Amino acid sequence: MEVTSPTPVPQIPPPTWEETKDLQEWVKYHQERPSGDQTSAAFEGLADRLEHFPGGWLMVTSTEKLFNWARKSSIWPVTFGLACCAIEMMATFASRFDVERFGMVPWASPRHADLMIVSGTVTIKMAPMLKRIYDQMADPKWCVSMGSCANSGGPFRHGYHVVKGVDRVVAVDVYVPGCPPTPESLMFGLLKLQERVAAFQQTGRREAAGPPPD
């Protein structure tokens, strides 16, 4: 004897929203990282592992990598402007070029800074003061020589009162050539310095800067 139900069992229709193209693209976007993501390289270099969850992404890293990334991305320069190159340095830190987007904030106290930008002619009378400020900076510290006068004496090289390169007073990591160098040149030198800082944090060895440009 066949027993029939007084009411028919409702049939659930198949979902049609999955056929919508916009929703398919939305699901794919939340499951895969887009190829043009500007932060992908930074995350891959910083993270030990990237895991995807339904709610987003999880990054697993170590405190050492995190601190090293923070040191590279927050270099505070103590400004040591001596001549006309300092005008270009001030223009670099102004609103048009905005070096602060790289995490660099000019600081007047050497005890809170880890980078010295020497911009201009270093005289024999000024060299002891420069060395004193450099010694007051905490380790690890870095130095950028900006302009021909700081690199090798520039047009005043044969003067009796000019130091033939600031590398005779302090250790220089990056040389920025030019008389005076443009703000773009200084920004390129600062980006190169960030690469050297990152390499130093990974290997513990400071790379040689090479001979200064004329």
SERO-4910 file (N, C-alpha, C, O; in steps of 0.05 Angstrom, whole numbers):
BEGIN
 pado doro    nc1    nc2    nc3   cac1   cac2   cac3    cc1    cc2    cc3    oc1    oc2    oc3
  Met    A     17    -24      0      0      0      0     18     25      0     35     28     17
  Glu    A     13     42    -18     29     66    -22     17     89     -6     -7     95     -8
  Val    A     34    102     10     25    124     26     34    150     13     57    154      8
  Thr    A     15    167      7     21    192     -6     18    215     14      0    214     31
  Ser    A     35    235     12     34    258     30     11    276     21      8    280     -3
  Pro    A     -4    287     40    -25    305     32    -15    331     18    -29    342      1
  Thr    A      9    339     26     21    364     14     46    357     -1     62    341     10
  Pro    A     50    367    -24     75    361    -39    100    373    -26     98    394    -14
  Val    A    122    359    -28    148    368    -17    159    390    -35    162    385    -59
  Pro    A    164    413    -24    174    435    -42    202    428    -52    219    418    -38
  Gln    A    207    435    -77    233    431    -89    248    457    -89    238    478    -98
  Ile    A    273    456    -79    289    480    -77    302    484   -105    317    467   -114
  Pro    A    298    507   -117    310    511   -143    340    515   -141    350    524   -120
  Pro    A    355    509   -161    384    514   -160    390    543   -158    375    560   -170
  Pro    A    411    550   -145    418    579   -142    426    591   -169    443    580   -183
  Thr    A    414    613   -175    420    626   -201    439    650   -197    449    661   -217
  Trp    A    444    658   -171    461    681   -168    490    675   -175    505    694   -180
  Glu    A    498    649   -174    525    642   -181    531    647   -211    554    648   -219
  Glu    A    510    649   -227    515    654   -255    519    683   -262    525    690   -284
  Thr    A    516    701   -242    520    729   -247    550    735   -249    566    727   -232
  Lys    A    558    749   -270    586    754   -275    599    771   -253    621    766   -245
  Asp    A    585    791   -244    596    809   -224    602    794   -198    623    798   -185
  Leu    A    584    776   -190    588    761   -166    611    740   -169    626    735   -151
  Gln    A    614    729   -193    636    711   -198    663    726   -196    682    715   -185
  Glu    A    664    750   -207    688    766   -204    694    774   -175    717    775   -167
  Trp    A    672    779   -161    676    786   -132    687    763   -116    705    767   -100
  Val    A    677    739   -121    687    715   -107    716    710   -115    732    703    -97
  Lys    A    722    712   -140    750    707   -149    769    728   -137    791    721   -130
  Tyr    A    760    753   -135    777    774   -124    783    769    -94    805    775    -85
  His    A    764    757    -80    768    752    -51    782    725    -46    788    719    -24
  Gln    A    788    710    -67    802    685    -64    831    686    -74    847    670    -66
  Glu    A    837    705    -92    863    707   -104    873    736   -101    857    754   -102
  Arg    A    899    739    -97    911    765    -96    913    777   -124    921    763   -142
  Pro    A    905    802   -128    907    814   -154    936    816   -162    954    820   -145
  Ser    A    941    814   -188    969    815   -198    981    842   -196   1006    844   -193
  Gly    A    966    864   -196    977    891   -195    978    902   -167    979    927   -164
  Asp    A    977    886   -146    977    896   -119   1004    907   -112   1025    893   -115
  Gln    A   1005    932   -104   1031    945    -98   1043    935    -72   1067    938    -69
  Thr    A   1028    924    -55   1039    915    -29   1047    885    -29   1055    875     -8
  Ser    A   1044    872    -51   1050    843    -52   1080    838    -46   1087    821    -30
  Ala    A   1097    853    -60   1126    849    -56   1135    855    -27   1151    841    -16
  Ala    A   1123    876    -16   1130    883     12   1121    862     31   1136    855     50
  Phe    A   1097    851     27   1087    830     45   1103    805     41   1109    791     61
  Glu    A   1110    798     17   1125    773     12   1153    775     25   1163    755     35
  Gly    A   1165    799     24   1192    801     37   1191    802     67   1210    796     80
  Leu    A   1168    811     77   1165    813    106   1154    789    120   1160    783    142
  Ala    A   1137    774    106   1122    752    118   1136    726    114   1149    721     93
  Asp    A   1134    709    134   1143    681    131   1122    664    117   1129    645    103
  Arg    A   1097    670    122   1076    655    109   1051    673    107   1045    688    125
  Leu    A   1037    670     84   1012    684     79    990    663     77    992    645     60
  Glu    A    970    666     93    948    647     93    922    662     87    918    684     96
  His    A    905    649     70    880    660     63    857    647     79    856    623     81
  Phe    A    840    664     90    817    655    104    792    668     92    794    688     77
  Pro    A    769    657     97    744    669     85    741    699     91    729    714     76
  Gly    A    752    708    114    749    736    121    771    754    112    769    779    114
  Gly    A    792    743    101    815    760     91    840    744     91    840    720     86
  Trp    A    863    758     98    889    746     97    902    747    124    896    765    140
  Leu    A    919    727    130    934    726    155    964    725    148    972    707    133
  Met    A    979    743    159   1008    744    155   1022    735    180   1017    745    201
  Val    A   1040    715    176   1056    705    198   1085    714    194   1097    708    173
  Thr    A   1097    727    213   1124    737    211   1137    736    238   1125    728    258
  Ser    A   1162    743    239   1178    744    264   1182    773    272   1181    791    256
  Thr    A   1187    776    298   1192    804    308   1217    815    297   1219    839    293
  Glu    A   1237    798    291   1262    808    280   1257    820    252   1267    842    246
  Lys    A   1242    806    235   1236    817    209   1219    842    211   1223    861    196
  Leu    A   1201    843    230   1184    866    233   1200    891    242   1196    913    232
  Phe    A   1218    887    261   1234    909    271   1254    918    249   1259    942    247
  Asn    A   1265    900    234   1284    907    213   1269    923    191   1280    943    181
  Trp    A   1245    915    185   1229    930    165   1223    958    176   1223    977    161
  Ala    A   1217    960    202   1211    986    214   1236   1004    214   1233   1028    209
  Arg    A   1259    993    219   1284   1009    218   1289   1019    190   1298   1042    186
  Lys    A   1285   1002    170   1290   1011    143   1270   1032    134   1277   1050    118
  Ser    A   1245   1030    143   1224   1048    134   1220   1072    152   1201   1087    147
  Ser    A   1236   1077    171   1233   1100    189   1260   1112    196   1268   1114    219
  Ile    A   1276   1119    175   1302   1131    179   1298   1161    185   1287   1175    169
  Trp    A   1308   1170    208   1306   1198    216   1332   1211    211   1352   1205    225
  Pro    A   1334   1230    192   1360   1243    187   1364   1268    204   1345   1284    208
  Val    A   1388   1271    214   1396   1296    226   1409   1313    204   1429   1305    192
  Thr    A   1398   1336    199   1406   1353    176   1431   1368    184   1432   1381    205
  Phe    A   1451   1368    166   1475   1383    170   1480   1399    145   1498   1393    129
  Gly    A   1465   1420    142   1467   1437    118   1489   1458    121   1490   1473    141
  Leu    A   1508   1458    102   1531   1476    104   1532   1496     82   1545   1517     86
  Ala    A   1520   1491     59   1523   1510     36   1498   1508     19   1477   1501     28
  Cys    A   1502   1513     -7   1479   1515    -25   1465   1489    -29   1441   1489    -36
  Cys    A   1478   1466    -24   1464   1440    -26   1442   1437     -6   1423   1422    -10
  Ala    A   1445   1452     16   1424   1450     37   1397   1461     26   1376   1452     36
  Ile    A   1398   1479      7   1373   1489     -4   1358   1467    -19   1334   1465    -17
  Glu    A   1373   1451    -34   1361   1429    -48   1352   1408    -28   1331   1395    -33
  Met    A   1366   1404     -7   1357   1385     14   1331   1394     27   1313   1378     32
  Met    A   1329   1420     32   1304   1431     43   1281   1428     23   1258   1422     31
  Ala    A   1287   1432     -2   1266   1428    -22   1257   1399    -24   1234   1393    -30
  Thr    A   1275   1381    -19   1268   1352    -20   1249   1345      3   1231   1329     -1
  Phe    A   1253   1358     26   1236   1352     49   1211   1369     49   1195   1368     68
  Ala    A   1207   1387     29   1184   1404     28   1160   1388     16   1162   1364     11
  Ser    A   1138   1403     11   1113   1390      4   1113   1379    -24   1098   1360    -30
  Arg    A   1130   1389    -42   1128   1380    -70   1139   1352    -73   1127   1335    -87
  Phe    A   1161   1346    -60   1173   1319    -62   1165   1301    -39   1162   1277    -43
  Asp    A   1162   1312    -15   1150   1298      8   1164   1272     13   1154   1250      9
  Val    A   1189   1274     23   1204   1250     30   1192   1236     55   1199   1213     60
  Glu    A   1175   1250     70   1163   1237     93   1146   1213     86   1140   1197    104
  Arg    A   1138   1211     61   1122   1187     54   1140   1162     54   1129   1140     54
  Phe    A   1166   1166     55   1185   1143     58   1191   1138     87   1208   1121     93
  Gly    A   1177   1152    105   1182   1148    134   1206   1164    144   1214   1159    167
  Met    A   1216   1183    129   1239   1199    137   1230   1226    147   1217   1242    133
  Val    A   1236   1231    173   1228   1256    185   1254   1271    194   1269   1259    210
  Pro    A   1259   1295    184   1284   1309    193   1282   1315    223   1262   1325    233
  Trp    A   1304   1309    237   1304   1313    266   1329   1328    273   1351   1324    263
  Ala    A   1325   1347    292   1347   1365    300   1365   1353    321   1387   1363    326
  Ser    A   1356   1332    334   1372   1320    356   1387   1296    345   1375   1277    335
  Pro    A   1414   1295    347   1429   1272    337   1424   1247    354   1429   1225    344
  Arg    A   1415   1250    379   1411   1226    396   1386   1211    388   1382   1188    397
  His    A   1368   1223    372   1344   1210    363   1345   1204    333   1325   1194    322
  Ala    A   1367   1210    320   1369   1206    291   1388   1183    285   1405   1176    302
  Asp    A   1386   1171    262   1404   1149    254   1415   1154    226   1428   1136    215
  Leu    A   1412   1178    215   1423   1185    189   1433   1214    190   1419   1232    200
  Met    A   1456   1219    179   1467   1246    176   1469   1252    146   1483   1237    131
  Ile    A   1457   1273    137   1459   1283    110   1477   1307    110   1470   1328    120
  Val    A   1501   1304    100   1521   1326     98   1518   1339     71   1525   1327     51
  Ser    A   1507   1363     71   1502   1377     46   1517   1403     46   1509   1423     59
  Gly    A   1539   1404     31   1554   1429     29   1583   1425     34   1593   1402     39
  Thr    A   1598   1447     33   1627   1447     37   1634   1443     66   1625   1457     83
  Val    A   1651   1423     71   1661   1418     98   1688   1431    101   1707   1423     87
  Thr    A   1691   1451    118   1716   1464    122   1731   1450    145   1719   1435    161
  Ile    A   1757   1456    147   1773   1444    168   1763   1454    195   1765   1439    215
  Lys    A   1753   1478    197   1743   1489    222   1717   1476    230   1711   1474    254
  Met    A   1701   1467    211   1675   1455    216   1677   1425    221   1659   1413    232
  Ala    A   1698   1412    212   1701   1383    214   1698   1372    242   1685   1352    246
  Pro    A   1711   1384    263   1708   1373    290   1679   1374    300   1670   1356    314
  Met    A   1664   1395    293   1636   1396    301   1619   1374    287   1602   1362    299
  Leu    A   1625   1370    262   1611   1348    247   1617   1321    260   1599   1305    263
  Lys    A   1642   1317    267   1650   1291    279   1636   1288    307   1629   1266    314
  Arg    A   1634   1310    321   1621   1308    348   1592   1301    345   1582   1284    361
  Ile    A   1578   1313    327   1549   1307    323   1546   1278    313   1528   1264    321
  Tyr    A   1564   1269    296   1563   1241    286   1567   1222    309   1554   1201    310
  Asp    A   1585   1228    327   1591   1210    349   1567   1209    369   1564   1189    383
  Gln    A   1551   1230    370   1528   1230    388   1505   1213    378   1486   1208    393
  Met    A   1505   1205    353   1484   1189    342   1487   1160    351   1509   1150    354
  Ala    A   1464   1147    355   1465   1119    365   1470   1100    341   1462   1106    319
  Asp    A   1482   1078    347   1487   1057    327   1462   1039    324   1447   1035    343
  Pro    A   1457   1029    300   1472   1034    275   1465   1061    263   1442   1068    261
  Lys    A   1485   1076    253   1481   1102    242   1492   1102    213   1509   1086    206
  Trp    A   1482   1121    198   1488   1121    169   1494   1150    161   1487   1169    175
  Cys    A   1507   1153    139   1515   1180    130   1512   1181     99   1520   1163     85
  Val    A   1500   1203     90   1497   1209     61   1513   1234     55   1508   1255     68
  Ser    A   1531   1232     36   1546   1256     27   1532   1267      3   1530   1254    -18
  Met    A   1522   1292      5   1506   1304    -15   1521   1327    -29   1529   1346    -16
  Gly    A   1526   1324    -55   1539   1345    -70   1569   1341    -73   1581   1326    -59
  Ser    A   1580   1355    -93   1608   1351   -100   1626   1362    -78   1647   1351    -73
  Cys    A   1618   1383    -64   1635   1394    -43   1638   1375    -20   1659   1371     -9
  Ala    A   1616   1361    -12   1618   1342      9   1631   1316      0   1644   1302     16
  Asn    A   1629   1310    -26   1641   1285    -36   1671   1287    -38   1686   1270    -29
  Ser    A   1680   1309    -50   1709   1311    -55   1720   1339    -53   1743   1344    -61
  Gly    A   1705   1358    -43   1715   1386    -41   1703   1403    -63   1703   1428    -59
  Gly    A   1694   1392    -85   1682   1408   -106   1700   1428   -118   1724   1424   -121
  Pro    A   1690   1451   -126   1707   1472   -138   1726   1485   -118   1744   1499   -126
  Phe    A   1722   1479    -92   1740   1490    -72   1760   1469    -62   1772   1472    -40
  Arg    A   1764   1449    -78   1781   1427    -69   1810   1436    -64   1823   1426    -45
  His    A   1819   1454    -79   1847   1463    -77   1851   1486    -57   1873   1497    -54
  Gly    A   1829   1492    -42   1832   1512    -22   1845   1501      3   1844   1477      9
  Tyr    A   1859   1518     18   1873   1510     41   1855   1503     65   1863   1490     84
  His    A   1830   1512     63   1811   1510     86   1790   1489     82   1773   1486     99
  Val    A   1791   1474     61   1769   1455     53   1778   1426     57   1800   1419     50
  Val    A   1760   1410     70   1765   1382     72   1760   1368     45   1738   1373     34
  Lys    A   1778   1352     36   1775   1340      9   1757   1315     11   1766   1293      4
  Gly    A   1733   1319     20   1714   1297     22   1707   1292     51   1725   1289     69
  Val    A   1681   1289     57   1672   1285     84   1679   1257     94   1678   1251    118
  Asp    A   1686   1239     75   1693   1212     83   1720   1211     98   1727   1190    108
  Arg    A   1734   1233     98   1759   1235    114   1752   1241    143   1770   1240    161
  Val    A   1727   1248    149   1719   1255    176   1701   1233    188   1706   1224    210
  Val    A   1681   1224    173   1662   1204    181   1659   1183    159   1667   1188    136
  Ala    A   1649   1160    166   1644   1139    146   1619   1145    130   1598   1150    141
  Val    A   1622   1145    103   1600   1152     85   1589   1126     73   1604   1109     65
  Asp    A   1563   1125     71   1550   1101     60   1540   1106     31   1541   1088     15
  Val    A   1529   1130     25   1519   1136     -1   1529   1163     -9   1528   1182      6
  Tyr    A   1539   1165    -34   1548   1190    -46   1527   1199    -66   1518   1184    -83
  Val    A   1518   1224    -64   1500   1236    -83   1515   1257    -99   1521   1278    -88
  Pro    A   1521   1252   -125   1536   1272   -140   1519   1295   -150   1495   1293   -150
  Gly    A   1533   1316   -158   1519   1339   -169   1528   1365   -155   1538   1364   -133
  Cys    A   1525   1387   -169   1533   1413   -158   1512   1434   -167   1516   1448   -187
  Pro    A   1491   1438   -152   1482   1420   -130   1465   1398   -141   1454   1401   -163
  Pro    A   1463   1375   -127   1445   1354   -137   1416   1362   -135   1408   1377   -117
  Thr    A   1400   1352   -152   1371   1358   -152   1357   1342   -130   1368   1323   -120
  Pro    A   1333   1351   -122   1318   1335   -102   1313   1306   -111   1313   1288    -95
  Glu    A   1310   1302   -138   1306   1274   -147   1331   1258   -142   1329   1234   -136
  Ser    A   1355   1270   -145   1380   1255   -140   1382   1248   -110   1391   1225   -104
  Leu    A   1375   1266    -93   1376   1260    -64   1356   1238    -57   1362   1220    -41
  Met    A   1332   1239    -69   1312   1218    -64   1323   1191    -73   1318   1171    -60
  Phe    A   1336   1190    -96   1347   1165   -106   1368   1155    -87   1370   1131    -82
  Gly    A   1385   1173    -76   1405   1165    -57   1393   1154    -31   1403   1135    -20
  Leu    A   1371   1166    -22   1358   1157      2   1345   1129     -2   1345   1113     16
  Leu    A   1335   1125    -26   1324   1098    -32   1346   1077    -33   1342   1055    -24
  Lys    A   1369   1085    -44   1392   1066    -44   1401   1061    -15   1409   1039     -9
  Leu    A   1399   1081      2   1407   1077     30   1388   1058     43   1396   1041     60
  Gln    A   1362   1059     37   1343   1040     48   1350   1011     40   1347    993     57
  Glu    A   1359   1008     16   1368    981      7   1392    972     23   1394    948     30
  Arg    A   1411    990     28   1434    982     44   1427    976     73   1438    958     85
  Val    A   1408    991     84   1399    986    111   1386    958    113   1390    943    132
  Ala    A   1369    952     93   1356    926     93   1377    903     90   1374    882    103
  Ala    A   1397    907     73   1418    887     71   1434    884     97   1442    862    104
  Phe    A   1439    906    110   1453    905    136   1437    891    157   1449    876    173
  Gln    A   1411    895    158   1394    881    178   1393    851    173   1389    836    192
  Gln    A   1396    843    148   1395    814    142   1422    800    146   1422    778    156
  Thr    A   1443    813    138   1470    800    138   1486    809    162   1504    794    171
  Gly    A   1482    832    174   1498    842    195   1524    854    186   1541    862    203
  Arg    A   1528    857    160   1553    868    149   1546    893    133   1527    893    118
  Arg    A   1562    913    136   1558    939    122   1574    938     96   1598    933     96
  Glu    A   1560    943     74   1573    943     48   1590    967     44   1584    989     55
  Ala    A   1612    964     29   1629    987     23   1616   1006      4   1602    997    -15
  Ala    A   1619   1032      9   1606   1052     -8   1620   1056    -35   1607   1066    -53
  Gly    A   1645   1049    -37   1659   1053    -62   1672   1081    -62   1668   1097    -44
  Pro    A   1688   1087    -83   1701   1113    -84   1681   1135    -89   1661   1131   -103
  Pro    A   1686   1159    -78   1667   1181    -82   1669   1192   -111   1691   1192   -122
  Pro    A   1647   1201   -122   1648   1214   -149   1661   1241   -148   1661   1254   -127
  Asp    A   1673   1248   -170   1687   1274   -172   1666   1297   -174   1673   1320   -175
***
